Amino acid sequence: QVQLVESGGGLVQAGGSLRLSCAASLRTFSNYVMGWFRQAPGKERTFVAAVSWIGSSMYYGDSVKGRATISRDNAKNTVYLQMNSLKPEDTAVYYCATPGAMYYYGGVSANQYDYWGQGTQVTVSS
């Protein structure tokens, strides 16, 4: 069974930074695309970033381009999301996710991802 566990969320002032982590219990972690999504209260879950299975390709949502960096450590089965220059509108629950198929990147739609973590809250104060 796949388990994804996020950590690193918290309260930060606008302009600050956070580094989110997601530990995965995938036996062949290095064969899977890993992604981050976020969901603010009353809004849809939206794409933040994704990284290819070997970490050579990264994809970002328009709202975080230039402020976010996704990376992964396949030896530790962990994916990271570094967020800089945080804004109040970045406030959301951040979820780690992965598709059910290896070597598959389905784009920015949440329905292309089959496994999800419980989420970690990020709150940015103005």
N, C-alpha and C positions, 0 to 999 in steps of 0.2 A: 504494500500500500504506500502511495506517495504521500509524504508529509512535507509541507513547506512552513517554516517558522520564521516570521519576520521579527526584527528587533531594531532599536535605534531611534524610534519615534520620540516625540516629546514636544515641549513648549519652547519656542525660540522667537526672538524678536525679529522684526522685519530687517532684512539685510544680512541676517545670520546664515549659518550653514548647518546641515545635518548629514549624517551618513547612515543610511539604512542598510541593514543586512538581511539576507534570507538564506537560511540553512535548509538544504533539501536532502531528503532521504531517498534520493534516486540512485540506484545501483550504478547506472551508466549515465551519471550526471553530465558528463562531457559530450553526450550525444544529443542533448536537448537545448533548444532555444529557451531562454529565461526572460521573463518580462515583468515590468512593474506597471500597475494601474493605480488609479486613485478614484475615490468617490467622496464627494462633499455631500453634506446633508441635503436631501431633496433633489439631488442631481444624479445623472447617470454615471456609471463607472467609465472612466476615460483612460486612454492609453498614455503612459508616461514615457516608457523606454523599453527596449528589448536588446538582447545581445545574442549573437549566434553561438553555436555550440562550442566553438573553439575561441570565441571572443574576438574574432577578427572583424566582425561587422556589428555596428551599433545603429540603432534606430531610435529616434526621439519624436515625441509629440511636439507640435508647434509651440505650445505654451511653456515648454521647459527648455527648448533649444538654446544652447549657449549658457545655460545655468545648471544643467544636469550632466552627470557622467555615470554611465552604467559600466560595470566591469564584473569580472567573475574570476574565481580561483577554483579551478577544477580539482585541484588536489584537496581542497577543503569542502567541496560540494556547496559552495557559497557564492551568491551573487550580491553585488553591492549597488547602491544608488547614492551617489554624492550629489547633494542639492546645495547650491550656493545662491547668494542674493535672493533669499527667500522673501516672498511677498504674502500678505494676508490671504490672497486668493489661492495660495498653495495649500491652505488648510484643508485637510481631508484625511480619510483613512487610506493608507497606502497598502496595496496588496501585491504580493509576489505571485506569479503564475507561470505555468508551463503547459505547452500542448501535450496531448496524449501520445503523439507520434514523434519518433526521433527524426532529427535532421529536417524539421518542418518549421518554417516561419510563415504564419498565416496572416501577417499584417497587423493592423492596429485594432482589430475588432475583438472585444472580450470573448465573443462566442467561439473564437478559434483556440481558446485556452481551456484545457480540461481540468487542471488541478490548480487549486488556490490555497493560499495561506489564510490565516484568520485576520490578518491586517494589523497595522500599527498606526496609531493616531499621530498625525503631525499637526500642530497648531502654531500658527504664525501670528504673533501679536503686532499691532501697528504702533 
